[in-house]
Amino acid sequence: MFPLAALVLAVSAVAQQNPTPPLYPAPVNSADANSPQNVSPDENSQMPVFRVHVYARSARAVNYRHRGGSTTVDFKGTSLMPAINGKAKVDGKVGRLAVDVELNHIDRPIALGGQYLTYVLWAITPEGRAVNLGEVLPGDNGRSKLDVTTDLQAFGLIVTAEPYYAVTHPSNEVVAENILRQETKGFEEQIDTRFDVLEGGQYIIDVPADQLPATQADSRVPLDLLEARNAVAIAKAAGAEQYASASLDKAIDMLQRAEDYLQRKQGRTPIGTAARGATQMAEDARVLTLRRKEQDRLAAERRARQEAQEKAEADARAAQERAAQAQAQSDEDARRRAEAERAQAEAQEHQAASLAAQQQAQAQADVARQAAEDSERQKEEAQRATQEAERARAEAIQQKEEMRARLLAQLNQVLQTRDTVRGLVVNMPDVLFDFNKYTLKPAARERLARVSGIVLAYPDLKLEIEGHTDSIGSEEYNQTLSEKRAATVRDYLVSSGVSIANVVARGLGKSDPVADNSSAAGRKQNRRVEMIVSGDVIGARIGVSPAPDTSVPSPSTEKPQ
């Protein structure tokens, strides 16, 4: 096995923050690898999100409020076990979240392959870090319950089939994942998360599944002991006897103790205690082995680079010595040639002196004539350069005017836009916000998405977002509301791809009305958010501004703001 971290090709915009990246390769795609959840939405449906070795799934995560009480999410089965359903109750405690999970219709994991003995519940953070929350044991009636706690606040929940409970990274055998209810409490915008999952055969890459101890054991052997046998066998196959012998010896000792308890019929509790200890120690030995193998590989690479560098330096020194010898010989040859040439030059010098006097007079005449010609040519070139610069300036102005007019027309198709000396002013009326709030309605989100798509097509545009209110209410209330509405528009544009460095948001409260606040129609016009689009790329204001929208807005039953 070799470290996989150097081979992983991440999907777009997914910056993995997992502190323990996968350190080993995985075989080819499994049965679920071509499901819609295992394939990038931006690529062909048959192409894995990660090439060959690592696959990605996407789930829904919720940022649960700190001490926010209890809420519930549902579970649904994947294509591996579509009959699974259930729910998870998440209860906010002091310094932790309590998670109570109930699952129904969950089959025995061996249905997915002889190497799978159990299920594990995972919490996946928005950054893709997977945390093992505990083992899920299906009952005889296909039902399972699990009560755990976590210090995470934002996460999604999945259930995977695993060879033993102490695994440190989820396999791609995802049998169930959470889905959000409409009443699920948390932030209004749930977080989309993508996370790495390992190919199903990852843990048994060095030993075939049908040769694992658990596949040949008596059916009366407790599950905990089967997991321990497999964990020790997998650790040995990974090379733990060489790289983590102390940890492996402890795992073997605990396994032998569990086997002894089984022979002496000591009961499930002592057998399970020793077996689970052996499983955990074997997993630690396996992970330590992979890390030390990675360290050995990196050390070998460093040695190879050092040897190559030393050889290159030796070759460079030898080349320098050869070059110095060649240079010395060349210098000697040059000295001899110089002496011969100097003798010849002295002979020619006398002849050249007389000829030079004759040529001097002719040269002076040529210089005077050439100077006159150069002066005339420079005047012509200066005139042409001036004309070319004027033409280029006119073309640049025309291009900016055309770009400004085109941008004005495009924005007017989405929202009312007018051309001013400040720039193109895009007007978002009050009806696009929730009543008396700064949250965007769906129609506003749709229009802003179209606006961001238009703006992204024009480089270096600057956007000033200004919130305005009518005169009803206190100065402080109107100022705060205008600031929050402007900030909401700015944040949505940034989330749609507009650079935050090009967007400024501020609230002007009721200080800049465009209509009389004494009437409901006037106040409705004053309650708005204006987006001023400017920048050198679209130049100055074009000749004639479009006529302002004088249509009377439809009657509204909303109160001011």
N, C-alpha and C positions, 0 to 999 in steps of 0.2 A: 504494500500500500504506500501511496505517496500523498503529501499534503494537497488538499483540494483548494485551499484558499487562493493559491496562485492561479488556479484554472477557472475560477468562477467568473462568468461574464454577467454582470448585473443588468437587470432590465432598466428602462428609462426612469429617471427620477426617483429610483429607490436607493437610498443610501443606507446600507445595512449598518446598524449600530450594535449588533450582537457581540458582546465581549468574547464569546467562545465560538469562533467560526468553525465550520466543518473542516476536519483535518484528514479526510479520507475520501477516496473515489467511490462512486456508486455505479452499479451496472446499468444496463439499458432500461428504457421506459417500462413501467408496470401497467397493469390493466387500467388504472385510473389516470394515467399520465396524459391521455388525450381528452379528458373531460374538460368542459368549458372553464372550470375553476383552475385547471393546471396549465392553461395556455394563455399567452399574452394577447390582450384584445387588439394590439397594434400589429400583430404578425399573423401569418398563415396559421389556420387552426391546427395544423399538424406539427408545428414547430414548438418545442419546449421553450419555456421562458429562459431557462438556463441550459446551455448546451451539454447534453449527454449526462452529466454527473449530478446536478442539483436541479430540482424542480421547485416552482413557486406556486403557492395557493394564495387566494385573497379571501379575507373574511371581514366581518364588520366588527369594529371595536367601539366601545363606549367610554367616554371620560366620566366616570361616576363621581358625583359631587362629594366632597369631603364632609362626613357626617350628614349626608343628604338623605338619611332614612333608607328604606328598602325599596327595591324595584325588581322587575322580573324580565328575563329574556327567555325566548323559546329555543329549543334544539330541534334540528332536522337532520335526517340521515343523508349521506352523500350517495353517489351511484354505487358504492361498495355495499352499503346497507340502507337502502332507501326507506325501509319500514321503521327505522328508529325515529322516535319523537321524544319529547320531554321538555323540561324547563329548568332554569337556574334562578334562584332567588339570591340577589346581591344586597347585603345589608351593611350599611356604613357604621363601623364601630370606631372607638377612639384608637387612632394609629393603625387601623387595618380595615379590611373588607372581609366579611364573612360570606362565603359562597356555598349555598346548599343546592346540590344538583340531583335531579331525578330523571332517569332515562328508562324508556320502555322499548320492548321488542329488539333488544340487543342480543345478537347471536354469539355463540362461542367464538373466540378469536381464531381458533384452529381452522375455521371455515375459510380463512384468508391464506392459509399456508401452515405447514407443520411447525415453522419457527415462531409463530405468534402464540403466546401463552396468556397474554393479559392485555388490558387497555390502560391508557394513561390520559388524564385530563390535563390540558395545557392552557396557560394564559399567554396570549401573544400581545406584546406591546405594540403601539403604532409604529415604533422603529424597527420591528421585526424580531425582537428578543423573545425567546420562548422560555417559559418557566414551568417546570414539572410541578403540578399541584397535588398529584396523588394518583393512586391506582384505582381503576374502575373495575369492579368484579361483578359480572352479570350473574344474577340469581337463576334458579331453576325455571322461573316463570318469565325470563327475559327482562327482568326489571333490575335496576341498580340505583343505589343512593350513595351520595358522597358529600360530606360536610367538611370544608376546608377554609383556610383563611389565607390572605395575601396582603403584602404591603404595597402592591401596585394600585394605581388609581385608574388608569386608562388601559383597557385590554379587551381582547376578544377571547372566546372560549372554543376549543376544539377537542375532539377525542380521537386518539390514534391507536392502532394495534401495534404492540411492541413485543420483543422477545422476553423482556423482563421489566419489572416496575421501575428500576433505578436508572433508566436511560437518561441521557443529558441533552438529547436533541430529537425532535419528533420525526417519525418516519413519514413517508408520503401515503401511508395507508390510513387516510383520514376518513373515519366512518361517520362522524357527526360534527356539526359546527353550530354556533349560536346564530339566531336570527333575531332582529329587534322587533319588539312590539311597538305599536303607535304610542302606547302609554309608557314605554320605557323611559325612565328618568335619566337625565344626563344633559350634556351640552346639546343645543339644538342641531348642530351639524355634526353628525357622527363621523368618525375617522376611518377612512379606507386604509387597510394595512395589508402589506404583502410580506410573506415570511418564507424562509427556506425550509424545505422538508427533505429528508433523506430518502433515497430509493429504498424500497422495502427490504432488499437483500443486504443493506449496508452492514448490519451488525454480524452477518454470517458470510461476509465476502471471502473469508479464508477457510470456511468449513461448510460443505453442502448442508442444506436444511434437513435432508433425510438422515444425516449422520449426527445430528445434535442428540445429546443424551435424552432429552425430553421426548423425542419422537420414538424412542425404543423402550420407554419406561412402562412399568406397570400402571394401569389406570388408577390404582388405589393410592399412588404416591401423591402427597399433598402438593398443591400448586406452588406454594412457596419454595419447596425443595426442588421442583422441576425448574423453576426460574433460576435458582442458585446453580444447579448443574449446568444449565445452558450458559449462564454468565461466566462461570469459570472456564468452560470449554472455549467460549468466544474470546476471552482474555488471553488464553494460551495461544489460540490460533493467531491472534494479533501480534504475538511476540512478547508478551509480558514476562515470560520466564527469563528473557535476556535483558529487558529494559526496566522492568518494575518487579523484580523477583521478591522483594520484601513484602510489597502490597499483595502480590499473588499468593505468597506463602500464607499470609494471614487469611486470605479468602479461602484457600484450600483447607486450612485448619478449621475454620468455621463450618465449611461444608462437611468435613469429616465428622465434626461434632453433631451436625444435624442428621447425617446418615446413621450415626451411632444411636441418637435419640429415636430414629425411626425403627431401627432393629430392635431396640429395647422397648418399643411401644410406649414412649414417654408422653404422648399426647401432642395435639396440634400446636399448643402454645410454645413449649420449649423448642419443638422442631421448627416452627415458623420464625421464632426469634433468632435462632442460629442461622437458618437459611437466608433470611432477609439481610442479616449482617454479612453473610458470604456474598450475596448478590451485590450489595453496595460496595464492598471492598474490591470485588472483581471488576465492577464498572470503573472504580477509581484507578485500578491497575491498567485497564484498557486505555482510558483517556491519557494517563501518564505515559504509557507506551507510545501512543500516537504523537504526543508532544515531544518526547525525546527522539523519536524517529525524525520528526520535523527539525529538531535542533541538529541532529547528525547530518541531515541533508544540507541544511544551511551552512554548517561548518565545512562540509566537503566542498560546497560551492565556493566558500571563502578561500579555502586552501587552493582550489583550482585557479581562482582569480589571482591569488598571490603568486602562484607558480608562473602563471601566464605573464603577469606583470614583471616578475624578475627576469624571465626569458626575454621579454620585449626590451627591458632595460639593458641586458647583456648584448642583445643584437644591436641596440642603438649605439652602445659604446664601441662595439667592433666597427660599425659603420662609420662612426666619427673618426676612429683611427685611420681607416682606409681613406676617408675623405681628406684628412690632414696630410697624409702622404701624397695623395694625388695633387692637393693644393700646393705642396712644396715643390713638386716637379713642375707644375704649371707655372709657378712663380719664377723658377729658374729659366724655363723656356721663354717666358715673357721678357726677362731681363736681357737675354741674348738678342731677342728680336728688337728690343728697344735700342740697343747699341747700334745695330745695323741700320735701323730706320733713322737714328739721329745723324749718322754719317751721311746718309742719302739726303736728309733734310737740309743739312748745311750746304750741300752742293746746289740744291734747288733754290735755296733762300736768296742767293744773289740774283738769280734769274728772275725770281718772282718780284724782287724789289722794283725793278724797272717796269715790269708789267703792271704793278700795282699803281704806280703814278699815273699811267695812262687810264687805267680803269677808274681811278678816283673821280676824275672830272666827269666821266660818263655816268658814274653812280650818283653823283650829286644832282645831275640833271634828271636822272630816273626817279630819284627820291622826291624831287619837287613835283614831277608829273604825277607820281603815284599818290602823293599827299592830296593833290587836288581831286583826283578820282575817288580816293577814299572818303573825302569830305562829302562829296556829292552822293556817294552810295549810302553813307551813314544817315544823311538827311532822308533819303528815300525809305530806308529801313525803319527809321523812327516813325515816319508817317504811317507806314503799313502796320507797325506794332500798335500805334495809337488807334487806328481803325479797327484792328482785330480785337483789342481790349474792349473797345466800345461795343462791338458786335457781341462779344462773349458776355459782357455785363447785361446787355439787352436780352439775350437768350436766357441767362440765368433768372432775370426778373420775370420773364414770360413763363418759364418753367414753374417758378414758385407760385405765380398767379394761377396757372392751370392746376397745379397740385392743390392749392387752397380751395379753388372753386370745386374741384372734384371731391375733396374731403367734405366740403360744406354740403354738397348734394348727397353724399353717402350718409352723413350724420342726420340730415333732414328726413331720410327715409326711416330712421329709427325714432328720433325725438326731435322736437322743434328746435332748430338751430339758426342763429343769426350771426352775421359777420360784424364785428366791432373793431375799434382801434386796439382793444386789448387782445383780440383773437376771436376764434369761433366759440360762441357761447351756446352750449347745449343745455336746454332747460328740462329738468325733471320735476314735474308737478307733484303736489302733495299727495295726490291719489295713488302714487306708486309706493307709498309707505303705509304701514299699519297705522291705524288711528292713534294719534298722540304718542307714537313710538318712533324709533329709528330703525326698526327692522324692515327689510325689503319684502315687498310682495312678489309672488312668482313672476308677474308680468314685468316688474322692475328688473329682476334677475335676468330674464330673457333679453330685455333691451340692453342692459349693461353688458351682457355677454357679446351681443352683436357690436356694441360700441367698442369693446376691447379688441375684438377681431379686426375692426376697421383701423383703430389707432395703431395696432401692432404692425400694420403694413406701411406705416410712415415713420422712418427713423428719427430719433432725437426730438420727438414732440414733447412738450411740457404741458401738464394738466394741473389746473388749480381748481379744487373742489370747494365751493362756497355754499354753506347752508344758510337759509333765510327763514324767518317766521313772520307771522303777522304781529299786531301790537297787543293781542289779548294775552294776559298773563304777566308775570313778573319779569323783570330784566334778566335775573339769574336763570329762571326756568327757560326762557326763550334762547338765551345764549347757550345753555347746556344742550338743549334739544338740537339747535342748529349745528353745534360742534359734533354731536354724536351721529347725526344724519350724514354730514359730510364725511366723517371717518368711516361710516359703514360703506358708502360708495367707494371711497379710496381702497378699503380693504378688499372689497369684491373685485375691483379692477386689478389689484396686485395679485390676488389669487388666480385671476384669469390670464396672467402672464405679463402684465404691464410692469415695467421696472419701478420699484418703490422710490428709486432716486429721481424719477421724473414726475412724481405725483405729490402734491401738497394739498392738505385738507385744513380748512378753518371754518369756524362758525361766525356769522355776522349778526345773529339774533334778529332783532326787528329794526336794525339800523339802516337798512337799504331797501325800502319798499318800492315796488314798481306800480302800485295802484293804491287807491284810497282805502284805508283800513276801516272806514266808516260803514262800508257795505260788505255783505257776505261774499259777493263776487270778487270784490277787491281783495279781501283778506285771503280768499282761496288762491288768487294769483300770487300773493306775497309769500305764501307757504310753498317753498320750492327749494330745490338744490340745483345750482348752476355749475356746469363744468366748462371752464375756460381753456380751450385748446390753442396753444401758441407754439412758437418756435421759429428759428431762422429758416428751417426747411420749407415752411409755407409762406415765408416773406411777410410783407405788410398787408394791410387790409385791401381787398380787391375793390374795383371801382364803385360798384353799387351794392349796398347791402340788401339782402332779401327783405321783403315787407314783413313787419312783425305780425304774429298770429293774433288777429283781432276777433276771432270767434269766441262766442260766449260759452264758457264751460257749462256742462250739464249740471243741473242742481244736485247738491250733495246733502245728505242727511247728517254728515259728520260735523262735529263741533270744531272750532279752531284748533290747529296743530293736530 
